[in-house]
């Protein structure tokens, strides 16, 4: 009897988690599978993100500072998600805004970056573009991650 109750509790909890992830957009839920992870693109050098890359997860694995350059965006990209961008290496990960766009509280066209030597493993950040203020706002950052903006 206790074993059945325990299995039922795990089944209910896992079902709630899967539904929550699907609603939050953490997983794409196609017709042919229970759930599927977001497309991921691994990088080891500077990379210019294109508008067709929006919604793709990126990893950076480098021992020195490397940059993800965000695309030039406008009204048609309003609400678009960029990332998450996850730093797997020891080098600083920099995200650079295009032209007059802002990232959080940075200056126009400036950057946001992980601190060098951050002792939190694998800092990660997702950004969402809000056209009315021409700003990439922080949509999500992994717990304990430190990102700094320039202005």
C-alpha angles and dihedrals in degrees: 000000000000091000091054092049091050092050090048091051091051091047092051093046094048091048091051091049093049092049091047092051091048093050092047091050094242090130132028109231110209124187093250101054143041090240139332131208123243117268109267129203117197117212133185099178140038112304134193109218113218128206088254087059092061108120093027120120115231133200125195119202112180137128093221133046114293131180137224107202113207119224125254104262139184143172094313090062095049108142094014118149122225118198145304091242111199125190111216097167137071094250125092115269113218127192114199124200119222125241111319098350121119131215110215105304097345125121121264110292092002132128147254119208146175116252114255110252093018104174092209106097118235105001110205135190137181123198132201123203116230108190098194089067097025088234137135101219123201105261095176139350125187114254113273095014118136121211124176127200128213123218 
